[in-house]
Amino acid sequence: MIERTHLTILRAIDQEGSLTKAAQTLCLTQSALSHTIKKLEHQSGTALWIKEGRQIRLTQAGQYLLAVANRLLPQLEHADSVIAQYAKGEKGALRIGMECHPCYRWLLKVVSPFLADWPGVDVDVKQKFQFGGMAALYSYDIDILVTPDPLQKIGVVFEPVFDYEQVLVVATAHPLARLKNVSAQQVCEETLYSYPVEPERLDIYTQFLTPAQCTPKKHKTVEDTEIMLQMVAAQRGVAALPRWLVDDYAQTLPIRAIRLGELGIHKSIYLGIREDNETLPYLKAFVQQAKKTL
């Protein structure tokens, strides 16, 4: 059976030019090196080299194995290096699940510097788990869950990243735009745009409309944030989104953020991580990067 050691010996002999120097390079005794090759010759039934004085001349079979060594050993050595990087947490794949629709824009600002700092780590965003993030985290389909609604479960740690205020978004020409805050009754007279999420999972319902026993005149869903805000800017309706996101888009769209109620709706974004991954260096680095990216 040909082993990696045999290939390493043949390459060393070719590179060093003699059995003695090859043994020194490999930190082996000359007798141990010779015994290893003789054992392979016995198993294979053919000679791999011929001694000519102090020199070694490879046979045809030896030349073939040398060619194999020169082709395979660099690949194996690269594999060793990659595995070592995995062991040190310097290489891998970071799969991020999103339970926060508007956070995708924020996430892009986190990913860019992270990729620059960790060239050996690939990032993939899994938006298909936006409705079942915890299950995906438990089943190892994702490594991090971005969510505004953490569920405290055994084996999962939630790291708070940043706080934000959920606000009502209206066009600057809308009659409500002159107000500092709105009541649930005022919102009920509007067409409300939201992401395609059940009302029971929308903060504007659970923390604002439902307690006041109100429902909007119409409720329409839009998947894309920019399209939703274009509809709001065109005075087709209103929406409830994080203030930081509205402020960002307000630089290019005629929209305005208004507080929901006198106290407002205040939330936080969390990163959910399995405890068995908590000490992984590149995952820890991602969390730190997320905390300083607003």
C-alpha positions in Angstrom: 0.0 0.0 0.0 1.5 3.3 -1.1 1.5 5.8 1.8 2.2 9.5 1.9 5.5 8.8 3.6 6.8 6.9 0.5 5.9 9.8 -1.7 7.6 12.3 0.6 10.8 10.2 0.7 11.0 10.0 -3.1 10.5 13.7 -3.5 13.1 14.5 -0.9 15.7 12.2 -2.6 15.0 13.9 -5.9 15.3 17.4 -4.4 18.4 16.7 -2.2 20.2 14.4 -4.6 21.3 11.7 -2.1 19.9 9.3 0.5 21.9 11.0 3.3 20.7 14.5 2.7 17.1 13.3 2.1 17.2 11.5 5.5 18.5 14.7 7.2 15.8 16.8 5.6 13.1 14.5 6.8 14.6 14.1 10.3 15.0 10.3 9.7 17.9 7.9 10.0 19.2 6.7 6.7 18.5 3.1 7.7 14.9 4.0 8.6 14.4 5.7 5.2 15.9 2.7 3.3 13.8 0.2 5.3 10.6 2.1 4.5 11.3 2.0 0.8 12.4 -1.6 0.9 9.2 -2.6 2.5 7.2 -0.9 -0.2 9.3 -2.6 -2.9 8.6 -5.9 -1.3 4.9 -5.3 -1.2 4.7 -4.0 -4.7 7.2 -6.6 -6.2 9.3 -4.0 -8.0 12.4 -1.9 -7.3 12.0 1.8 -7.0 15.7 2.8 -7.0 19.1 1.5 -7.8 22.2 2.5 -5.8 25.1 3.6 -7.9 27.9 4.3 -5.4 26.6 7.2 -3.2 24.0 8.2 -5.8 20.5 6.9 -6.2 18.9 6.4 -9.6 15.2 5.9 -9.7 13.8 3.0 -11.7 10.9 3.5 -14.1 8.5 2.6 -11.3 10.3 5.1 -9.0 10.1 7.8 -11.6 6.3 7.2 -11.9 5.9 7.5 -8.1 8.0 10.6 -8.1 5.6 12.2 -10.7 2.7 11.2 -8.5 4.5 12.7 -5.4 5.1 16.0 -7.2 1.4 16.1 -8.2 -0.3 15.0 -4.9 2.0 16.2 -2.1 1.4 19.9 -2.8 -2.4 19.2 -2.7 -2.1 17.3 0.5 0.1 20.0 2.1 -2.5 22.6 1.1 -5.2 20.4 2.7 -3.1 20.3 5.9 -2.9 24.1 5.9 -6.7 24.5 5.3 -7.5 22.0 8.1 -5.2 23.8 10.4 -7.0 27.1 9.6 -10.4 25.4 10.3 -9.0 24.1 13.6 -7.9 27.7 14.5 -11.2 29.2 13.4 -9.5 31.1 10.6 -11.5 29.4 7.8 -15.0 28.2 7.3 -18.5 29.3 6.2 -20.8 31.6 8.1 -24.5 31.1 7.2 -26.8 33.9 8.4 -30.5 33.5 8.8 -32.7 36.6 8.7 -35.9 37.1 10.7 -35.6 40.8 10.2 -36.6 42.0 6.7 -35.2 45.6 6.9 -32.0 44.4 8.5 -30.6 43.2 5.2 -29.5 46.7 4.3 -27.7 47.0 7.7 -26.2 43.5 7.2 -24.4 44.6 4.0 -22.5 47.2 6.1 -21.4 44.4 8.5 -20.4 41.9 5.9 -18.1 44.1 3.8 -15.5 44.8 6.5 -15.9 41.3 7.9 -14.9 39.7 4.6 -11.9 42.0 4.4 -10.7 40.9 7.8 -11.5 37.2 7.3 -10.5 36.2 3.7 -10.8 32.5 4.5 -14.4 32.7 5.6 -17.4 32.6 3.2 -20.7 34.3 4.1 -24.1 33.2 2.9 -27.4 34.8 3.8 -30.4 32.4 4.1 -33.6 34.5 3.8 -35.7 31.4 3.4 -35.5 30.9 7.2 -37.1 34.2 8.0 -40.2 32.4 9.4 -38.5 29.6 11.1 -35.1 30.8 12.3 -34.8 29.0 15.6 -35.5 25.6 14.0 -32.9 26.4 11.3 -30.4 27.3 14.0 -31.0 24.1 16.0 -30.8 21.9 12.9 -27.4 23.5 11.9 -28.8 25.0 8.7 -27.6 28.4 9.8 -24.9 29.6 12.2 -26.3 33.0 13.2 -29.9 34.2 13.4 -30.6 37.9 13.0 -33.9 38.7 14.9 -35.8 41.4 16.8 -37.7 38.8 18.7 -35.3 36.4 20.6 -36.7 33.2 22.0 -34.7 32.1 25.1 -34.0 28.4 24.5 -31.4 26.0 25.9 -28.3 25.8 23.8 -28.7 29.2 22.1 -27.2 32.5 23.2 -28.6 35.9 22.0 -26.3 38.8 21.7 -27.9 42.3 21.6 -26.5 44.3 18.7 -28.3 47.6 18.6 -31.5 49.3 19.7 -33.9 51.0 17.4 -37.4 52.6 17.3 -40.2 51.3 15.1 -41.9 54.3 13.5 -44.7 55.1 11.1 -43.4 56.1 7.6 -45.5 58.6 5.6 -44.9 60.8 2.6 -43.7 64.3 3.4 -46.9 65.6 1.7 -49.2 63.4 3.8 -51.5 65.1 6.3 -49.9 63.1 9.2 -46.4 64.3 8.3 -46.9 67.5 10.3 -47.4 65.4 13.5 -44.7 64.4 16.1 -46.6 61.2 16.9 -49.8 59.4 15.8 -52.5 57.5 17.6 -53.7 54.0 16.7 -57.0 55.5 15.6 -55.2 57.7 13.1 -53.3 54.8 11.6 -56.5 52.8 11.3 -57.7 55.3 8.7 -54.8 54.4 6.4 -53.7 51.6 4.1 -50.9 49.8 5.9 -48.0 48.3 3.9 -45.9 45.6 5.6 -43.6 42.7 4.8 -45.4 39.3 4.1 -45.6 38.4 7.8 -48.6 37.4 9.8 -50.1 40.3 11.8 -49.4 38.4 15.0 -45.7 38.9 14.3 -45.8 42.6 13.4 -45.0 45.0 16.2 -47.4 47.7 14.9 -50.2 45.2 15.5 -49.0 43.5 18.7 -47.8 46.7 20.4 -49.9 49.4 18.9 -53.1 48.6 16.9 -54.4 45.4 18.6 -54.2 46.8 22.2 -56.3 49.8 20.9 -58.7 47.3 19.2 -57.9 48.9 15.8 -57.3 47.5 12.3 -56.1 49.5 9.3 -58.5 50.4 6.5 -56.5 48.0 4.3 -53.4 45.9 4.8 -51.2 45.1 1.8 -47.9 43.2 1.8 -44.7 44.0 -0.2 -41.6 41.9 -0.1 -39.1 44.6 -1.2 -38.2 47.5 1.1 -37.6 50.0 -1.7 -40.8 49.2 -3.5 -42.7 49.6 -0.2 -41.2 53.0 0.4 -41.8 54.1 -3.2 -45.5 53.3 -2.5 -45.5 55.3 0.7 -43.7 58.2 -1.0 -46.5 58.1 -3.7 -49.1 58.5 -0.9 -50.5 55.0 -1.5 -50.4 54.2 2.2 -48.1 54.1 5.2 -45.7 51.6 6.7 -44.0 50.8 10.0 -40.2 50.4 9.8 -37.1 51.0 11.9 -36.2 54.7 12.2 -32.6 54.1 11.1 -33.9 52.6 7.9 -36.3 55.4 7.2 -33.6 58.1 7.9 -31.4 56.3 5.4 -34.0 56.3 2.6 -35.3 59.8 3.5 -32.1 61.1 1.9 -33.4 60.2 -1.5 -37.2 59.7 -1.1 -39.9 62.3 0.1 -40.7 60.3 3.3 -40.8 61.1 7.0 -40.7 59.1 10.2 -43.4 59.7 12.9 -43.4 58.2 16.4 -46.1 55.6 17.1 -47.9 56.8 20.2 -46.5 59.2 22.8 -43.8 56.8 24.0 -43.0 55.0 20.7 -42.2 51.3 20.1 -38.6 50.5 21.0 -36.9 47.3 19.9 -33.5 45.7 19.7 -31.8 43.5 17.1 -30.2 40.3 18.4 -27.8 37.7 17.0 -28.7 34.2 18.0 -25.8 31.8 18.2 -25.5 28.1 19.3 -23.5 27.7 22.4 -21.2 25.2 20.7 -20.2 27.9 18.3 -19.9 30.7 20.7 -16.1 30.6 21.0 -15.4 30.2 17.2 -13.0 33.1 16.4 -14.6 34.3 13.1 -18.1 34.1 14.6 -17.0 36.2 17.6 -15.4 38.7 15.2 -18.7 38.9 13.2 -20.6 39.7 16.4 -18.1 42.4 17.4 -18.3 43.9 13.9 -22.1 43.9 14.0 -22.1 45.7 17.4 -20.1 48.6 16.0 -22.0 48.9 12.7 -25.0 51.1 13.0 
